[in-house]
Amino acid sequence: MSTGMRKVSDVLKHRSTLVLLSVPILLGAVGVHFFASSLVVSLYTYFCVNLILVLALQMFMGNSGILNLTHVGWVGIGAYVSSILSVPPAVKSMGVPNMYPALVELSLPIVPAIFIGGVVAAAIAAIIAWPLMRLSNAVGVITLFATLIVMHVVMTQWDNVTNGPRTFFGVPFFTTLWIALAGALVTLAAAHYFRESSLGLRLRASRDDRFAAYAMGVNVVQTRYFTFVLSAFVAGIGGGLWAHYITSFSPKAFYIVEIFMLLTMLVIGGAGSVSGAVAGTAIVTVLREVLRQVENTLSLSDMFNRDVYGLTELSMAVLMVIILIWRPGGVVGGREVAWPLLRARRRASEVASADVASDE
């Protein structure tokens, strides 16, 4: 093999996962745009937005092994901040009558508003995360859950900013299929490169054996801290894209039900890999839509005397229990998809090298 071909082969060998995940997502978006109905286009857009949120969760939770229940809180902060900054002042004064005058007058283009939403989420995470990252196991999970409760109470009660428990409406539509696709592909690349970076390797080392990582010189608290802040930033960006797709929401969109769905996507696919996050998001997005259609059909039929609610959540919970019992690593099993041909060639090359060494 020539030197140039060998270099191309080495690049594909190490980045084949990114190619194998990105190309189907891109081709799916093209096919949906040209050949599918508006309902399918909407579903695929929602899949891309969900993928951003799940990949942000995988960056920290999948590599650290810590159940991050605050994740949906960062999504909410990004959604509210970007919406407040991008909604026209006249709409804000009408939709949130008690909003602070300074916030009413703020008005920015949508793209900077979404970016600032991610920055604000990361800044708040940076303030509160340092003591949280010192905790592990059950204590850490309980503390993160308590932090989510605090965030939810603030969103629900701070009516001068969030309109309290009522719906925040008037958010301009921005997140089209192509914008959601671009965000998903950028986040996918970021999650992949982070996993292969030295920071990602140190974080996984602390996940596998925290004390051994300490012994090898890994600053576990600092590594967790930086990753937690990075995850919050990506989640805030995803929250802004979500808000400018939904266009109206309330604090209940950032609490138990939604974090359960994001965790379901990650656990079913496999929290230990980027490939698992993509697979789980695709599986759960399709299943949720199918189950919602079943719920609507049952509600409209004469089979029951009342509307059918909760079938989607119940089915997702049962599926998660089955996966955790029979395949704890998820559908993908914590591994990354790789280029089969390159993997086969590498094995053949290793066998040939071993044969040469034995002959010598």
C-alpha positions as CSV (number, residue, x, y, z in Angstrom):
1,M,0.0,0.0,0.0
2,S,1.4,3.4,-0.9
3,T,2.0,6.1,1.7
4,G,-0.9,8.2,0.6
5,M,-3.4,5.3,0.7
6,R,-2.0,4.3,4.0
7,K,-2.7,7.8,5.4
8,V,-6.2,7.8,4.1
9,S,-6.8,4.3,5.5
10,D,-5.5,5.5,8.9
11,V,-7.8,8.5,8.9
12,L,-10.8,6.4,8.0
13,K,-9.9,3.8,10.5
14,H,-9.9,6.3,13.4
15,R,-12.8,8.4,12.1
16,S,-15.0,5.8,10.5
17,T,-17.4,6.0,13.4
18,L,-18.1,9.7,12.6
19,V,-18.6,8.9,8.9
20,L,-20.8,5.9,9.5
21,L,-23.1,7.9,11.9
22,S,-23.2,11.2,10.0
23,V,-23.8,9.9,6.5
24,P,-27.1,8.1,7.3
25,I,-28.4,11.1,9.2
26,L,-27.6,13.4,6.3
27,L,-29.1,11.1,3.7
28,G,-32.2,10.6,5.9
29,A,-32.7,14.3,6.0
30,V,-32.4,14.7,2.3
31,G,-34.8,11.8,1.6
32,V,-37.3,13.1,4.1
33,H,-37.1,16.6,2.7
34,F,-37.8,15.5,-0.9
35,F,-40.0,12.5,-0.6
36,A,-41.8,12.5,2.8
37,S,-44.9,14.3,4.2
38,S,-44.8,17.3,6.4
39,L,-45.5,15.1,9.4
40,V,-42.4,13.0,8.8
41,V,-40.3,16.1,8.2
42,S,-41.5,17.4,11.6
43,L,-40.6,14.1,13.2
44,Y,-37.2,14.0,11.7
45,T,-36.5,17.6,12.8
46,Y,-37.6,16.6,16.3
47,F,-35.2,13.6,16.1
48,C,-32.3,15.9,15.2
49,V,-33.1,18.3,18.1
50,N,-33.4,15.3,20.5
51,L,-30.1,14.0,19.2
52,I,-28.3,17.2,20.3
53,L,-29.8,16.9,23.8
54,V,-28.9,13.2,24.1
55,L,-25.4,13.6,22.8
56,A,-24.9,16.5,25.3
57,L,-26.0,14.1,28.1
58,Q,-23.7,11.3,26.7
59,M,-20.7,13.6,26.9
60,F,-20.9,13.7,30.7
61,M,-23.0,10.8,31.8
62,G,-21.7,8.2,29.3
63,N,-18.1,9.0,30.0
64,S,-18.2,9.6,33.7
65,G,-20.8,7.0,34.7
66,I,-22.6,9.6,36.8
67,L,-26.4,9.9,36.4
68,N,-26.9,13.6,35.5
69,L,-30.4,14.4,36.4
70,T,-29.8,18.2,36.1
71,H,-29.3,17.9,32.4
72,V,-32.9,18.9,31.5
73,G,-32.5,22.0,33.7
74,W,-29.7,23.3,31.4
75,V,-31.9,22.6,28.5
76,G,-34.6,24.8,30.2
77,I,-32.2,27.6,30.9
78,G,-31.0,27.7,27.3
79,A,-34.6,27.7,26.1
80,Y,-35.7,30.5,28.4
81,V,-32.7,32.7,27.9
82,S,-32.7,32.4,24.1
83,S,-36.4,33.0,24.0
84,I,-36.3,36.1,26.2
85,L,-33.5,37.6,24.1
86,S,-35.2,36.8,20.7
87,V,-38.9,37.5,21.4
88,P,-39.9,41.1,20.3
89,P,-40.5,43.5,23.2
90,A,-44.1,44.0,22.3
91,V,-44.8,40.3,22.5
92,K,-42.8,39.9,25.7
93,S,-44.7,42.7,27.5
94,M,-48.0,41.1,26.4
95,G,-47.1,37.5,27.2
96,V,-45.2,38.2,30.5
97,P,-46.8,41.3,32.0
98,N,-44.6,41.2,35.1
99,M,-41.3,40.9,33.2
100,Y,-38.5,43.2,34.3
101,P,-38.4,46.3,32.1
102,A,-34.7,45.7,31.3
103,L,-35.5,42.2,30.0
104,V,-38.5,43.5,28.0
105,E,-36.3,45.9,26.1
106,L,-33.6,43.3,25.3
107,S,-33.9,42.1,21.7
108,L,-31.2,40.2,19.8
109,P,-31.1,38.1,16.6
110,I,-32.0,34.5,17.1
111,V,-28.5,32.9,16.5
112,P,-26.7,35.1,19.1
113,A,-29.6,34.6,21.5
114,I,-29.3,30.8,21.2
115,F,-25.5,31.0,21.7
116,I,-25.9,33.2,24.8
117,G,-28.4,30.7,26.2
118,G,-25.7,28.1,26.0
119,V,-23.2,30.4,27.7
120,V,-25.6,31.3,30.5
121,A,-26.3,27.6,31.1
122,A,-22.6,26.8,31.2
123,A,-21.9,29.8,33.5
124,I,-24.5,28.7,36.0
125,A,-23.2,25.1,35.8
126,A,-19.7,26.4,36.4
127,I,-20.8,28.2,39.6
128,I,-22.6,25.2,41.2
129,A,-20.7,22.2,39.7
130,W,-17.4,22.2,41.6
131,P,-18.8,20.9,45.0
132,L,-21.2,18.5,43.1
133,M,-18.3,16.9,41.2
134,R,-16.7,15.8,44.4
135,L,-19.6,13.5,45.1
136,S,-20.0,10.0,43.7
137,N,-22.4,7.0,43.7
138,A,-25.8,7.4,45.3
139,V,-24.9,10.7,47.2
140,G,-23.9,12.4,43.9
141,V,-27.1,11.2,42.1
142,I,-29.4,12.4,45.0
143,T,-27.6,15.8,45.1
144,L,-28.0,16.3,41.3
145,F,-31.7,15.4,41.6
146,A,-32.1,17.9,44.4
147,T,-30.4,20.5,42.2
148,L,-32.9,19.7,39.4
149,I,-35.8,20.3,41.9
150,V,-34.3,23.7,42.8
151,M,-34.0,24.7,39.2
152,H,-37.6,23.6,38.5
153,V,-38.9,25.6,41.5
154,V,-37.0,28.7,40.3
155,M,-38.5,28.3,36.7
156,T,-41.9,27.8,38.2
157,Q,-41.9,30.7,40.7
158,W,-39.9,33.4,39.0
159,D,-42.8,34.9,37.0
160,N,-40.9,38.1,36.3
161,V,-38.6,36.1,34.0
162,T,-40.3,32.8,33.0
163,N,-44.0,33.7,33.4
164,G,-44.1,31.3,36.3
165,P,-45.9,28.0,35.7
166,R,-47.8,29.5,32.8
167,T,-46.9,29.0,29.1
168,F,-44.2,31.2,27.6
169,F,-45.3,31.9,24.1
170,G,-44.5,34.0,21.1
171,V,-41.0,32.5,20.5
172,P,-40.2,33.0,16.8
173,F,-39.9,29.8,14.7
174,F,-36.3,29.3,13.6
175,T,-35.3,25.6,13.8
176,T,-36.0,24.1,10.4
177,L,-35.0,20.7,9.3
178,W,-31.7,21.9,7.9
179,I,-30.8,23.9,11.0
180,A,-31.6,21.0,13.3
181,L,-29.6,18.7,11.0
182,A,-26.6,21.1,11.1
183,G,-26.8,21.3,14.9
184,A,-27.0,17.5,15.2
185,L,-24.0,16.9,12.9
186,V,-21.9,19.5,14.7
187,T,-22.8,18.0,18.1
188,L,-22.1,14.5,16.8
189,A,-18.6,15.5,15.7
190,A,-18.0,17.3,19.0
191,A,-19.1,14.3,21.1
192,H,-17.0,12.0,19.0
193,Y,-13.8,14.1,19.2
194,F,-14.4,14.7,22.9
195,R,-14.7,10.9,23.5
196,E,-11.3,10.4,21.8
197,S,-9.6,13.4,23.4
198,S,-7.3,13.3,26.4
199,L,-10.1,14.8,28.6
200,G,-12.5,12.1,27.5
201,L,-10.0,9.4,28.1
202,R,-9.3,10.7,31.6
203,L,-13.0,10.9,32.4
204,R,-13.6,7.3,31.3
205,A,-10.6,6.3,33.4
206,S,-12.2,7.9,36.5
207,R,-15.5,6.1,35.6
208,D,-13.8,2.7,35.4
209,D,-11.7,3.0,38.5
210,R,-11.7,6.3,40.3
211,F,-8.9,5.4,42.7
212,A,-6.7,4.0,40.0
213,A,-7.2,7.2,38.0
214,Y,-6.1,9.2,41.1
215,A,-3.0,7.1,41.4
216,M,-2.2,7.7,37.7
217,G,-2.3,11.5,38.3
218,V,-5.8,12.2,36.9
219,N,-7.5,15.1,38.6
220,V,-10.9,13.5,38.8
221,V,-12.8,16.5,40.2
222,Q,-11.4,18.9,37.6
223,T,-12.0,16.5,34.7
224,R,-15.6,16.0,35.8
225,Y,-16.0,19.7,36.3
226,F,-14.9,20.8,32.8
227,T,-17.0,18.1,31.2
228,F,-20.1,19.0,33.2
229,V,-19.8,22.6,32.1
230,L,-19.2,21.6,28.5
231,S,-22.3,19.3,28.6
232,A,-24.4,22.2,30.1
233,F,-23.3,24.5,27.3
234,V,-24.3,22.0,24.5
235,A,-27.5,21.3,26.4
236,G,-28.3,25.1,26.5
237,I,-27.7,25.4,22.8
238,G,-30.0,22.4,22.2
239,G,-32.6,24.0,24.5
240,G,-32.5,27.2,22.4
241,L,-33.0,25.2,19.2
242,W,-35.8,23.2,20.8
243,A,-37.5,26.4,22.0
244,H,-37.4,28.0,18.5
245,Y,-38.9,24.8,17.1
246,I,-41.7,24.3,19.7
247,T,-42.3,28.2,20.0
248,S,-44.2,27.9,23.3
249,F,-43.5,25.9,26.5
250,S,-43.8,25.9,30.2
251,P,-41.5,24.8,33.1
252,K,-43.0,21.3,33.2
253,A,-41.2,20.6,29.9
254,F,-37.9,20.6,31.8
255,Y,-38.7,18.2,34.6
256,I,-39.1,14.5,35.4
257,V,-40.9,13.3,32.3
258,E,-38.5,14.9,29.9
259,I,-35.3,13.8,31.7
260,F,-36.8,10.3,31.9
261,M,-37.2,10.3,28.1
262,L,-33.7,11.6,27.5
263,L,-32.3,8.9,29.8
264,T,-34.4,6.3,28.1
265,M,-32.9,7.3,24.7
266,L,-29.4,7.1,26.1
267,V,-29.8,3.9,28.1
268,I,-31.6,1.9,25.4
269,G,-29.0,2.8,22.8
270,G,-26.0,2.5,25.2
271,A,-24.6,5.3,27.3
272,G,-21.0,4.2,26.9
273,S,-20.7,5.3,23.2
274,V,-21.7,8.0,20.8
275,S,-23.2,5.3,18.5
276,G,-25.4,4.2,21.3
277,A,-26.7,7.7,21.8
278,V,-27.6,8.0,18.1
279,A,-29.2,4.5,18.0
280,G,-31.2,5.1,21.2
281,T,-32.5,8.5,20.0
282,A,-33.7,7.0,16.7
283,I,-35.4,4.0,18.3
284,V,-37.2,6.0,21.0
285,T,-38.2,8.8,18.7
286,V,-39.9,6.4,16.3
287,L,-41.5,4.3,19.1
288,R,-42.9,7.4,20.8
289,E,-44.5,8.6,17.6
290,V,-46.0,5.1,17.0
291,L,-47.3,4.8,20.5
292,R,-48.8,8.3,20.4
293,Q,-50.7,7.3,17.2
294,V,-51.9,4.2,19.0
295,E,-53.0,6.3,22.0
296,N,-55.0,8.6,19.7
297,T,-56.6,5.7,17.9
298,L,-57.6,4.0,21.1
299,S,-59.0,7.3,22.5
300,L,-61.1,7.9,19.4
301,S,-62.4,4.4,19.3
302,D,-65.3,3.0,21.3
303,M,-63.1,0.4,23.0
304,F,-62.8,2.5,26.2
305,N,-65.1,4.9,27.9
306,R,-62.3,7.4,28.5
307,D,-59.3,8.8,26.8
308,V,-56.1,6.7,26.9
309,Y,-53.1,8.4,28.6
310,G,-49.7,7.3,29.7
311,L,-49.3,4.4,27.2
312,T,-46.1,6.0,25.8
313,E,-44.5,6.5,29.1
314,L,-45.5,3.1,30.4
315,S,-44.1,1.4,27.3
316,M,-40.8,3.3,27.5
317,A,-40.4,2.3,31.1
318,V,-41.0,-1.3,30.4
319,L,-38.6,-1.2,27.5
320,M,-35.9,0.4,29.6
321,V,-36.4,-2.3,32.3
322,I,-36.1,-5.0,29.7
323,I,-32.9,-3.5,28.3
324,L,-31.3,-3.0,31.7
325,I,-32.0,-6.6,32.6
326,W,-31.0,-8.4,29.4
327,R,-28.6,-6.0,27.9
328,P,-27.3,-3.4,30.4
329,G,-24.9,-1.9,27.9
330,G,-27.7,-1.0,25.6
331,V,-28.5,-2.0,22.0
332,V,-25.0,-1.0,20.8
333,G,-23.4,-2.4,23.9
334,G,-21.1,0.5,24.7
335,R,-19.1,0.0,21.5
336,E,-18.7,2.4,18.6
337,V,-19.6,1.3,15.1
338,A,-16.5,0.9,12.9
339,W,-15.7,0.3,9.2
340,P,-15.9,-3.5,8.8
341,L,-13.6,-3.6,5.8
342,L,-10.9,-1.6,7.5
343,R,-11.3,-3.7,10.7
344,A,-10.9,-6.9,8.7
345,R,-7.9,-5.6,6.9
346,R,-6.3,-4.5,10.2
347,R,-6.9,-8.0,11.6
348,A,-5.4,-9.6,8.5
349,S,-2.4,-7.3,8.8
350,E,-1.9,-8.2,12.5
351,V,-2.0,-11.9,11.7
352,A,0.5,-11.5,8.8
353,S,2.8,-9.5,11.1
354,A,2.5,-12.2,13.8
355,D,3.4,-14.9,11.2
356,V,6.4,-13.0,10.0
357,A,7.6,-12.5,13.6
358,S,7.2,-16.2,14.4
359,D,9.2,-17.2,11.2
360,E,12.0,-14.9,12.3
